[in-house]
Amino acid sequence: MTERRLLACALAAVLALAPQATGVAGGQDPTPAPAQHEPRAEAGAASKAYDALVLRPFGAVQTAVGAAVFVIFYPAALATGMSEDLTEICVSEPADQTFQKPLGEP
């Protein structure tokens, strides 16, 4: 039973972090450009509401799950020299999307 719970938690973490890892797997730089967060046009009320009511709570959960995954895999990442990448993928990107991005921006 314990193995099934561990497997379920690992699967949930992978699924929660999959959208964050696509930039790294695709050969793209995982750090967003500073201009990416500059508002292009005023976001509408509907996009702000969707962002505040759906995306931000999901982002908070994704940040918490990413932090847990970070704690578990940090020793291995440190040993292989991948600690900065792990920090970026598991903690920084979800936290930036949740807490730094202007409300309603894509």
N, CA, C and O of each residue as an XYZ file, in Angstrom:
424
protein
N       0.828     -1.195      0.000
C       0.000      0.000      0.000
C       0.868      1.252      0.000
O       0.538      2.231     -0.670
N       1.963      1.234      0.737
C       2.841      2.385      0.804
C       3.482      2.657     -0.554
O       3.649      3.815     -0.938
N       3.838      1.612     -1.277
C       4.430      1.791     -2.597
C       3.438      2.430     -3.560
O       3.820      3.249     -4.396
N       2.178      2.061     -3.446
C       1.157      2.657     -4.316
C       0.971      4.137     -4.009
O       0.791      4.945     -4.920
N       1.013      4.491     -2.736
C       0.883      5.906     -2.376
C       2.073      6.703     -2.894
O       1.906      7.804     -3.418
N       3.260      6.156     -2.752
C       4.453      6.830     -3.239
C       4.400      6.995     -4.752
O       4.740      8.056     -5.275
N       3.983      5.969     -5.441
C       3.851      6.029     -6.885
C       2.798      7.051     -7.289
O       3.000      7.802     -8.243
N       1.680      7.090     -6.576
C       0.625      8.054     -6.877
C       1.110      9.487     -6.656
O       0.808     10.375     -7.453
N       1.859      9.713     -5.579
C       2.396     11.045     -5.311
C       3.410     11.453     -6.380
O       3.404     12.595     -6.839
N       4.265     10.535     -6.769
C       5.256     10.834     -7.805
C       4.570     11.138     -9.136
O       4.977     12.060     -9.843
N       3.556     10.389     -9.477
C       2.815     10.619    -10.714
C       2.115     11.973    -10.679
O       2.118     12.701    -11.672
N       1.517     12.310     -9.543
C       0.856     13.610     -9.410
C       1.858     14.746     -9.561
O       1.554     15.762    -10.185
N       3.046     14.584     -8.997
C       4.076     15.616     -9.116
C       4.532     15.769    -10.565
O       4.711     16.887    -11.047
N       4.716     14.666    -11.245
C       5.137     14.720    -12.645
C       4.073     15.398    -13.494
O       4.396     16.230    -14.342
N       2.815     15.056    -13.278
C       1.741     15.666    -14.054
C       1.589     17.148    -13.736
O       1.294     17.949    -14.623
N       1.784     17.509    -12.496
C       1.661     18.914    -12.112
C       2.789     19.754    -12.676
O       2.591     20.928    -12.990
N       3.965     19.172    -12.809
C       5.119     19.922    -13.278
C       5.380     19.766    -14.767
O       6.278     20.422    -15.295
N       4.638     18.933    -15.451
C       4.876     18.692    -16.873
C       4.822     19.964    -17.709
O       5.687     20.141    -18.567
N       3.858     20.861    -17.512
C       3.857     22.073    -18.332
C       5.095     22.942    -18.095
O       5.516     23.658    -19.004
N       5.678     22.898    -16.918
C       6.857     23.698    -16.627
C       8.097     23.130    -17.299
O       9.007     23.884    -17.646
N       8.153     21.834    -17.488
C       9.353     21.195    -18.020
C       9.423     21.242    -19.542
O      10.472     20.927    -20.104
N       8.357     21.618    -20.225
C       8.367     21.575    -21.682
C       9.361     22.550    -22.280
O       9.938     22.260    -23.328
N       9.580     23.686    -21.657
C      10.556     24.637    -22.174
C      11.963     24.080    -22.113
O      12.755     24.307    -23.028
N      12.290     23.361    -21.063
C      13.625     22.791    -20.925
C      13.792     21.628    -21.882
O      14.836     21.506    -22.523
N      12.792     20.772    -21.993
C      12.891     19.604    -22.864
C      12.935     20.019    -24.329
O      13.535     19.323    -25.148
N      12.318     21.126    -24.667
C      12.292     21.590    -26.046
C      13.545     22.340    -26.437
O      13.618     22.857    -27.552
N      14.535     22.421    -25.563
C      15.768     23.105    -25.886
C      15.679     24.604    -25.704
O      16.587     25.322    -26.124
N      14.622     25.102    -25.097
C      14.458     26.521    -24.887
C      15.051     26.912    -23.550
O      15.190     26.082    -22.653
N      15.395     28.167    -23.425
C      15.898     28.680    -22.161
C      14.740     28.740    -21.177
O      13.730     29.379    -21.472
N      14.850     28.084    -19.995
C      13.725     28.051    -19.067
C      13.456     29.376    -18.374
O      12.382     29.553    -17.798
N      14.406     30.318    -18.413
C      14.175     31.597    -17.752
C      13.424     32.523    -18.689
O      13.835     32.712    -19.834
N      12.319     33.107    -18.216
C      11.561     33.992    -19.088
C      12.303     35.310    -19.318
O      13.012     35.797    -18.437
N      12.132     35.864    -20.484
C      12.731     37.149    -20.789
C      12.022     38.226    -19.976
O      10.820     38.108    -19.737
N      12.721     39.267    -19.544
C      12.076     40.307    -18.749
C      10.910     40.962    -19.479
O       9.940     41.375    -18.842
N      10.986     41.063    -20.785
C       9.907     41.702    -21.539
C       8.645     40.858    -21.567
O       7.581     41.368    -21.918
N       8.728     39.581    -21.208
C       7.571     38.704    -21.261
C       6.487     39.144    -20.284
O       5.302     38.937    -20.544
N       6.874     39.747    -19.168
C       5.898     40.128    -18.163
C       5.438     41.580    -18.300
O       4.664     42.063    -17.472
N       5.903     42.275    -19.331
C       5.434     43.634    -19.547
C       4.043     43.579    -20.175
O       3.829     42.841    -21.136
N       3.103     44.344    -19.647
C       1.752     44.296    -20.200
C       1.718     44.804    -21.637
O       2.231     45.884    -21.932
N       1.117     44.029    -22.523
C       0.991     44.421    -23.930
C      -0.240     45.288    -24.128
O      -0.195     46.304    -24.822
N      -1.301     44.890    -23.533
C      -2.549     45.646    -23.583
C      -3.289     45.354    -22.289
O      -3.002     44.371    -21.606
N      -4.222     46.194    -21.963
C      -4.979     45.998    -20.730
C      -5.790     44.704    -20.833
O      -6.559     44.512    -21.775
N      -5.607     43.831    -19.857
C      -6.337     42.565    -19.845
C      -7.801     42.826    -19.505
O      -8.117     43.721    -18.721
N      -8.684     42.039    -20.100
C     -10.109     42.191    -19.850
C     -10.504     41.643    -18.489
O      -9.741     40.925    -17.843
N     -11.695     41.993    -18.075
C     -12.190     41.561    -16.763
C     -12.339     40.041    -16.707
O     -12.086     39.430    -15.669
N     -12.748     39.431    -17.818
C     -12.935     37.979    -17.823
C     -11.605     37.251    -17.661
O     -11.521     36.264    -16.929
N     -10.567     37.734    -18.342
C      -9.268     37.068    -18.217
C      -8.671     37.274    -16.830
O      -7.996     36.387    -16.307
N      -8.915     38.439    -16.230
C      -8.441     38.682    -14.862
C      -9.175     37.787    -13.867
O      -8.562     37.245    -12.947
N     -10.482     37.630    -14.049
C     -11.262     36.782    -13.150
C     -10.831     35.327    -13.282
O     -10.671     34.639    -12.274
N     -10.643     34.853    -14.500
C     -10.206     33.470    -14.725
C      -8.824     33.247    -14.104
O      -8.564     32.217    -13.484
N      -7.951     34.232    -14.286
C      -6.617     34.131    -13.719
C      -6.675     34.072    -12.196
O      -6.006     33.241    -11.581
N      -7.462     34.937    -11.590
C      -7.534     35.007    -10.123
C      -8.253     33.814     -9.509
O      -7.859     33.341     -8.443
N      -9.295     33.320    -10.162
C     -10.116     32.260     -9.573
C      -9.680     30.847     -9.938
O      -9.964     29.909     -9.193
N      -8.998     30.673    -11.066
C      -8.627     29.332    -11.518
C      -7.111     29.146    -11.581
O      -6.563     28.235    -10.961
N      -6.446     30.011    -12.330
C      -5.022     29.796    -12.583
C      -4.149     30.048    -11.364
O      -3.217     29.282    -11.116
N      -4.418     31.089    -10.601
C      -3.574     31.379     -9.434
C      -3.677     30.301     -8.352
O      -2.644     29.886     -7.827
N      -4.876     29.828     -7.996
C      -4.920     28.721     -7.024
C      -4.219     27.465     -7.540
O      -3.528     26.787     -6.779
N      -4.390     27.149     -8.824
C      -3.695     26.004     -9.399
C      -2.180     26.227     -9.346
O      -1.422     25.298     -9.068
N      -1.749     27.451     -9.612
C      -0.330     27.769     -9.548
C       0.229     27.636     -8.137
O       1.373     27.220     -7.957
N      -0.576     27.988     -7.134
C      -0.132     27.839     -5.744
C       0.064     26.365     -5.402
O       1.033     25.996     -4.738
N      -0.861     25.528     -5.860
C      -0.727     24.079     -5.630
C       0.489     23.552     -6.378
O       1.246     22.739     -5.846
N       0.676     24.008     -7.594
C       1.818     23.574     -8.389
C       3.134     24.002     -7.730
O       4.116     23.260     -7.765
N       3.153     25.184     -7.138
C       4.346     25.649     -6.429
C       4.629     24.777     -5.215
O       5.780     24.426     -4.958
N       3.583     24.423     -4.463
C       3.768     23.575     -3.278
C       4.247     22.175     -3.664
O       5.142     21.623     -3.024
N       3.654     21.608     -4.701
C       4.078     20.277     -5.158
C       5.508     20.344     -5.694
O       6.309     19.440     -5.455
N       5.821     21.409     -6.413
C       7.176     21.583     -6.926
C       8.203     21.710     -5.807
O       9.316     21.196     -5.914
N       7.823     22.397     -4.736
C       8.735     22.521     -3.592
C       8.973     21.160     -2.943
O      10.092     20.850     -2.534
N       7.925     20.355     -2.852
C       8.080     19.014     -2.279
C       8.977     18.145     -3.170
O       9.840     17.426     -2.667
N       8.778     18.210     -4.469
C       9.619     17.456     -5.399
C      11.065     17.955     -5.309
O      12.006     17.163     -5.358
N      11.229     19.267     -5.178
C      12.562     19.846     -5.042
C      13.280     19.289     -3.821
O      14.449     18.913     -3.909
N      12.600     19.234     -2.691
C      13.211     18.728     -1.460
C      13.624     17.266     -1.617
O      14.682     16.862     -1.135
N      12.797     16.481     -2.284
C      13.084     15.057     -2.448
C      14.287     14.834     -3.377
O      15.156     14.016     -3.078
N      14.336     15.555     -4.493
C      15.346     15.289     -5.508
C      16.577     16.190     -5.436
O      17.491     16.037     -6.246
N      16.622     17.121     -4.491
C      17.760     18.039     -4.413
C      19.103     17.338     -4.201
O      20.077     17.710     -4.855
N      19.199     16.348     -3.324
C      20.511     15.694     -3.162
C      21.044     15.090     -4.468
O      22.236     15.198     -4.756
N      20.185     14.469     -5.242
C      20.623     13.886     -6.516
C      20.992     14.985     -7.509
O      21.968     14.853     -8.248
N      20.220     16.062     -7.526
C      20.529     17.167     -8.436
C      21.837     17.841     -8.054
O      22.605     18.246     -8.926
N      22.091     17.960     -6.779
C      23.336     18.559     -6.309
C      24.534     17.703     -6.720
O      25.573     18.227     -7.120
N      24.378     16.393     -6.619
C      25.464     15.483     -6.977
C      25.759     15.498     -8.476
O      26.898     15.270     -8.884
N      24.750     15.761     -9.292
C      24.937     15.758    -10.744
C      25.132     17.147    -11.329
O      25.309     17.288    -12.539
N      25.102     18.175    -10.488
C      25.294     19.531    -10.975
C      24.063     20.140    -11.612
O      24.173     21.116    -12.354
N      22.905     19.591    -11.340
C      21.657     20.067    -11.932
C      20.789     20.824    -10.925
O      19.590     20.987    -11.153
N      21.360     21.280     -9.834
C      20.557     21.903     -8.784
C      19.909     23.208     -9.252
O      18.778     23.504     -8.867
N      20.612     23.992    -10.077
C      20.023     25.237    -10.572
C      18.838     24.956    -11.489
O      17.827     25.656    -11.424
N      18.952     23.941    -12.342
C      17.839     23.582    -13.216
C      16.646     23.083    -12.413
O      15.501     23.432    -12.700
N      16.923     22.264    -11.404
C      15.852     21.753    -10.563
C      15.152     22.894     -9.836
O      13.924     22.908     -9.743
N      15.909     23.838     -9.327
C      15.327     24.991     -8.644
C      14.443     25.786     -9.598
O      13.332     26.182     -9.243
N      14.935     26.013    -10.794
C      14.177     26.786    -11.779
C      12.869     26.097    -12.159
O      11.813     26.730    -12.175
N      12.937     24.810    -12.463
C      11.763     24.088    -12.937
C      10.746     23.852    -11.825
O       9.547     24.044    -12.028
N      11.217     23.441    -10.665
C      10.297     23.029     -9.598
C       9.784     24.178     -8.738
O       8.667     24.112     -8.225
N      10.582     25.227     -8.576
C      10.194     26.273     -7.631
C      10.034     27.639     -8.301
O       8.984     28.270     -8.174
N      11.053     28.093     -9.002
C      11.048     29.465     -9.516
C       9.968     29.731    -10.563
O       9.227     30.708    -10.453
N       9.875     28.875    -11.567
C       8.880     29.107    -12.618
C       7.449     29.082    -12.086
O       6.691     30.010    -12.371
N       7.045     28.060    -11.324
C       5.668     28.088    -10.812
C       5.411     29.276     -9.882
O       4.329     29.863     -9.909
N       6.399     29.628     -9.064
C       6.216     30.762     -8.150
C       6.111     32.075     -8.918
O       5.287     32.924     -8.578
N       6.932     32.250     -9.945
C       6.851     33.469    -10.750
C       5.507     33.576    -11.462
O       4.897     34.644    -11.488
N       5.050     32.472    -12.035
C       3.757     32.484    -12.722
C       2.606     32.764    -11.753
O       1.609     33.379    -12.133
N       2.740     32.322    -10.524
C       1.665     32.488     -9.555
C       1.702     33.847     -8.869
O       0.660     34.479     -8.691
N       2.891     34.305     -8.481
C       2.972     35.477     -7.620
C       3.568     36.724     -8.273
O       3.383     37.818     -7.738
N       4.260     36.618     -9.378
C       4.918     37.776     -9.993
C       4.224     38.276    -11.256
O       4.268     39.471    -11.547
N       3.594     37.397    -12.001
C       2.972     37.751    -13.272
C       1.779     38.679    -13.031
O       0.998     38.441    -12.110
N       1.623     39.733    -13.840
C       0.460     40.609    -13.680
C      -0.842     39.827    -13.910
O      -0.902     38.919    -14.739
N      -1.854     40.196    -13.173
C      -3.139     39.519    -13.250
C      -3.752     39.665    -14.643
O      -3.872     40.774    -15.163
N      -4.135     38.548    -15.237
C      -4.775     38.544    -16.537
C      -3.824     38.412    -17.709
O      -4.278     38.272    -18.844
N      -2.534     38.452    -17.479
C      -1.557     38.316    -18.568
C      -1.373     36.841    -18.911
O      -1.435     35.984    -18.030
N      -1.146     36.544    -20.193
C      -0.948     35.124    -20.586
C       0.359     34.566    -20.105
O       0.662     33.399    -20.355
